[in-house]
Amino acid sequence: MTARLLLVEDTLSLAALYREYLRDEAYEIEHAPNLAAARSALVARPPDAVMLDLRLPDGDGLSLLAEIRAMRTPPPVVVMTAHGSVATAVEAMRGGAADFLVKPFAAERLVVTLANVLDRAALRKEVASLSAGAARRGFAGFIGAAPAMQGVYRILENAAASRATVFVTGESGTGKELAAEAVHALSPRREGPFVALNCAAIPKDLIESEIFGHVRGAFTGAVADRPGAARAADGGTLFLDEICEMELALQGKLLRFIQTGSFVPVGATKPVTTDVRFVCATNRDPLAEVRAGRFREDLYYRLHVVPVPLPPLRDRGEDIVMLAEAFLARSAAEEGKRFTHFAPEALALLRGHRWPGNVRELENAIRTAVVLHDAEEVTAAMLPVTVRGGSVAQAADVPPRPVDPARRIRPLAEVEREAIEEAIRLCGGNIPKAAAFLGVSPSTLYRKREAWEGRRG
């Protein structure tokens, strides 16, 4: 669809030049040489965006900016002036300008600026339209209509259009990486790379190299140059998951990177500059980590610009059933099974379980039931023991079924495997952390998982 632009510029040669800059773009451009003509055009043919010179023969462009902002549906305004200064830019942006260009500017800068402001305006219209309607049952990969999730959806939409750093918090399994992916997918950087790095899953002596890269010979085993996540995310989004696991020394280097946009790879001497949008996440309370001295306060305030708290699944009401039904349909299709719905007692168990592993635990529970059984209906007996372990009577007044005492005793290898897999799940898939809680080395867990996979194959 062709966008309508109103170009308010009193110098005819510059107006012609800007038209030439935009010749290959899908814009319909109307030229207004003064404030009077611009006011008439705004009423007769409302534009999708305005390019506004600040010095006009019949007045100050800032006054027109104020009038535009007072409109019922104001178009975004890109202010242009040959008398650029910090004070002028600040005044224009405070007045509601979407962006600011200082003359002379290149064609590429104009094209990119207009594309960005129009994309943000379109997103705002979509958000307003959706907010005015009924509660959404899902958004950008999320499933759920709970009031708490409606707030999350609005924050993610508004944050995506900006360059601000987003800080996602929530328990393990609530969807923090999904939130980061949503911010990237809805942002002007959507065509750029999305690079995710889990700070808890990487050995502490390697994480600096994983983020900033290294040069050949920087340390033992560095047999070739490695670009690192910061360079790989250039022009896109860098997602740092479990950022509170990062050591204080590395936090200082990350802070300098955020402040300057440049970093020095491990073993290198020259800095590298990149353009990266930061999204980070943690399952801890970041402010509590600051108070405990484990997280730098200056880094916290640099990163904690747009907070996105994700609610635990137990606080999302009927979202549990909505998610379970979606996971059942997906798993049944992938596994070629007949399942179509849950029995009432199974739904009662799902509603009554506390879900300490949140959405990830629910998805795993449904997949386990689908893989191990085949029917049209998922019964309570088909759900994993961790879900059935709660009181069914408390969930829906369903009396528990008698259990044969002989079936209470299981092979030790089976119990061990269940304990290990549960520990890994509760640690969000972080095997070194699970090993620490279990009191064994990570290599032991890797070796056992490989053996299980080999038996399955």
N, C-alpha and C positions, 0 to 999 in steps of 0.2 A: 504494500500500500504506500502511495506517495505521500510524504509528509509536507505540510505547508509551513514555509518559513517567512517571517516578516523581517526584512532587513532595514533597519533604521540607521541611515548613513547619509550625511549631507554632502560628502565629497563624491561626485559622480564617478570619477576615475577609480576610486576605491570600491565603490559599489559594483562597478563592472569587473574589477579584479576578483572580488569575492564570488561573483557569479561564475567566473571562469574557474576558480578553485573548485567549485561544487558542480561543475558541468557534468561529470560522470556519476554523480550521486542522484538518488531517486527523490529529489526535492522539487517542490513547486515554490518559487521564490517571488515574493512581492516586495518592491522597493518603496520605502517611504523616506523622502529627503528631510523631513522635519517632524516635530512633535504633533502638529495638527494632522498631517497625513497619516501618521502612525495611529493616532487615536481613532480616526475614521476607519482604518483598516481593521483595528482590533474589534470594533463593533460589527462592521459589515461582514468580515471574513475572518473569524477567530483562527489564529495560526496554531500549529503544534509546538512551535518554538520561536523565540525572538532573538535576533542578533541586534544589540543596542549600543550605538555610539553614545558616549557620555556628554560630548560637547556638540550641541546642535544650535542652529541659528535662532530658534525661538524659545530656548530654554535649556534646562539641565536634564540630561537623560535619567538621573536618579529620581526625579519627580515622576517620570513615566514608569520607572521600575516600581515605585510605590503604588501607582494606580493599577498596574498589572497584577501585583501581589494581592490587591483588594478584590480582584475579580472572583466570581464564584468558582470557576475552574481555571486558575491561572496557568498559562503555558510557561515552561522553563525559559529563563532569560540568560543569554550569554552576553556579558558586558564587554565592550571593546573601547579602548582609549589609547591615544598616543601619549597621554600624560600619565603613564602608569606609575604608581607609587604604592608603597605598603599601605598608607593611609587610605588611598582611593580604593584599593582592593578590599581592605577590611570593611569600609563603608558600604561598598557594593554587595559584598557577601552577607553582611548583616542586614542589608535591605532585601535579601531574598534571592540574589542572583545565583544561578545554578553553577556558573563558572565565570572565569575572567581571562581575557586575552589582551596582551599589550602589543600595540602596533609598533613595528611591522611584525607579522607572524606568518609562518609557512603554511602552505596549503594543507600539508599533512596534519598539522596541529589543529586547524579548523575542522577538518573532516572528522578526526578522532573526537574532538570536543563535542561536536554536534551529535555524533552517534551515541556518545555516553549519556548526554543529558536527555536525549529522546528515549533511550533504553530505560533510564531511571524513571522518567515520567510515565512510560507505559506500565512499568511495574507498580508504581504508586496507584495508578488507575485500577489495575487488577486487584491490588490489595483492598482498595476502598470498595470495589464491587463485591469482593468475597466477604468482607467484613459486614457489609450491609445485609447479606443473605443468611442462610441457615448455617449452623455450625458445620465445619468441614469434617468429613470422616477420614481424611488422610491428607498428606502434604509431603511432596518431595521425597517419597520413599517411606515416610512415617505412616502408620495406621493408627487411628484412634480419634474419637470425637469428644473426649473428656474436656471439661473447661480448662484444666491446667495445660492441656496440649494446644488448645486454641491460642493461649497466650504465647506458647513456644513458637507456633507457626507465625504469629505476627512479628515477634522479635526477629526471627530468622529472615523474614521477607524484608523488613526495614533495614536490618544490618547488611544484607547482601548487597544492596545498592551503593553502600558507602565503601570507603577504604579503611574504615576503623577495624582495629583488631578485635576479634571475637573470642571470648573465654567461656567455654562450655564446661559446666560442672554437673555431676550426677554420679550415682552409684554405678558399679560395673554392670554392663548389660543394658543400660537405659538408652543407648543409641547415640553416643557422643560423636563417633566417626560419621554416622549418618547425618548428624546436624552439620558437621564440618563440610561434608560433601554437598549438602543443600545450600550452604552459604556460597560455595564456589560455583555451583551450577546456576544459581540465580544472579550471580554478579557479572559485571562487565568483563571479568577475567575468565568467563566460562570456556573460551576457546583455548586458554592456556593450560599448563599442566597442573594437576592436583597431586601433590606429593605428601604422603603420610608417613610419619616416623613415630614409633612407640618408644619413648625414652626409658621405659621400664624393662623392655625386652632386649635391650642392647647392653653388653658389658660396659661398665663405666669407663674402662680404658680405651674403648672404641667409639664411644658416642660422639666425641668431638670430630673424629674423622668422618663419621656417618653424616653429620650435619654439614660441616664445612669442607669436607674432602681432604685429600692429602696428595703430596707429590711423591714420585718414586724415590725410595730410599729414606723416607721420613722416619721409619721405624722398621723393626724386623718384620718381614712379611709384606712390606709395601713394595711389591715388585713392579707396580705400574701406577701412573697417576689415576686418581679417583676424583670425580667431580663433586660428589656429596649432594645432599638433599637441597641445600640452599641454592646451589647453582642449577640443579635440575628443575627447581620450582620457578625459575626466572620467568616473569611475565604471568605467573599463575598464583597458586595458593600453597603455602607450606603449613601442614597440619602437624603440630607437635602434641602427641597424645601423652598422657601421664607426665606432664611437664614438671610436676612437683617432685619427681624422682631424680631430676637433674642435679648434679653436684654444684655447690656454690661457685666454684672457680669457673665452671663452664657457663653458669648463669650470667656472670660478668661479661663474657665474650658474646653471649647471645644479646645482651643489652646493648653493647656497642654496635652489633650488626643491625638491630632494630633502629637505633638512633641515626646511624650513618648510611645504612644500606650497603655497607661493604664489610668484608671479612678477609682474613688471611688463612688460606688452607694450611693444614698441619705440615710443617717442614718447608713452607714457602716463605718468601720475603716480600713479595708484591701483593697488595690487596686486590680483591676481586669485587666488582660492584654488580649487584643484581636488583631487580624490581620484584619484590615478593610481598604478598598479602598474608598476614599471620592469623591463623586460627589455632588455639591451643585448648587443651582439656585436662581435667583431673578428676579422680574419684574422691579426692580429699577436700577439706575446707581450705582453700588457698590462703585466706586471711589468718587462719589458725597456724598455718605453716610459716607465715611471715612472723607472727608473734613468737613462735618457737625458735626462730632464727634459722630455719631450714630453707627459707625462700626469701630472696632479696626483695626488700620493700619497693625499691625503685623499679625493678623489673615487674613486680606485681602491678604497679600503677600504669606502666607502659602497656601491659597486656590486658588488664582488666578494664577495657574500655566499654565493650558491649557484653555484659554477662548474660549467659543463656543457661538457667538452671533447668535440668531435665527431671521431671518427677519420677519417683520409683513406681513400678507397675502396680504395687499394692494400693496406691493412691489414685488409680485411674479407673476404678469402678468397672463398668461394662466393657471398657476397652480390652479387658482380659479375654472375654468371649469373642469380641471382634477380631482380635489378633489370632486367637486359637483357630477360628474358622478359616482365616486367610492362610495360616500356616498349614492347616489340614488340606486345603485345596491344592496348595503348592506342592506339598510333600507327596500327596496321593498321585498327582500328575507326574511328578518326577520318578516315582517308584513304580508306576503302573498299577496302583492298588485301587480298590473299589470304594474307599471311604468317602462319605458325603456329609456326615453329621455326627454330633456327640449325643450319647445317651444322657438323660437328665441327671443321673448320679455322677457321671463324668463331669458335666458342667458344674455341679455342686462342688466337686473336688477342686476344679480349676479356680472357682470363685473363692473358695476358702483357703487355698494355699497362700503363704506369705510371699513367695517368689523372691527369695534373697538374691537370686541371679538375674532377676528382672526379665526383660523381653528375651534375652539370649537363653535363659533357662527355659522359658515357655516354649520357644521354638525348638530347642533340643528335646524337650519332653514330647512334643507332638511328633517330631520326626522319629523318635525312638518307637513310639506306639505304631506308627505307620510301617516302619521297617520290619518290626517283629511280628506284625499281625496283618490280616487281610479280611475285611468285612465291609459292610456299608456303614455300620455304626461303631464309633469308638466308645467302648464301655469303660467303667472305672477300673476294672481289672487289667485293662491294656495299658494304663498309664504307668510311668516309672514308679518304683517304690518310694522315691523321694517325695513324690506328689501324694501317693496313697498313704504315706506315713502320718499325715495330719488326721485329725478326727473327722471322719465323714459325718458323724452325728452332729458335730458343731456346724459343719458347712450346710447341711440340708436335712437334718433329722433322719438320715438314712442309717439304719443299724449296720455295724460292721459285720462282715461275713466271718464265720469261724475259720480259723487257720489250723491245719494239721500240724501238731508240734514237730513232726519229723521234718517238715519243710522249712522250719526255722534255721536249721543247720545247713550252711552252704560251704562249698569248697573254699579253702583259704585263698587260693589264687583268684577266685572270683571276687571275694571280699576286698583283696588288695587292689585289684584293678578298679573296682568301683570307687574305692577311697582315693586313689590317685587321680582318676578322671574327675571326680567331684572337686578335689583340691585345685586342679588346673582350671576347671570351669569357674570356681569362686575367685580365682586370681585373674580372671579375664583372659585366659589363654597364655598367661605369662608363666612358662615352665620354670625358669630360675626362681621366681618368687614362690611358686608352689613347692618346689624342692626345699626352699628354706623353711617353710612352715612344716613340711613333713619330716625335716631333719635328715634329708639325704642329699646327695650331690645331683645337680641337674643331669649329669651324664647317665645316672641310674634311670631317671625318668625317660630320657631320650631312648635309652637302650630297650626298656620295657615296651615303650610305644612302638618301636620298630619291630619288636618280636610279635606284638599283637597284630600289627598291620601285615606282617609276613604270614601269620596263621590265617588271617582273613583272606589274603590273596591265594 
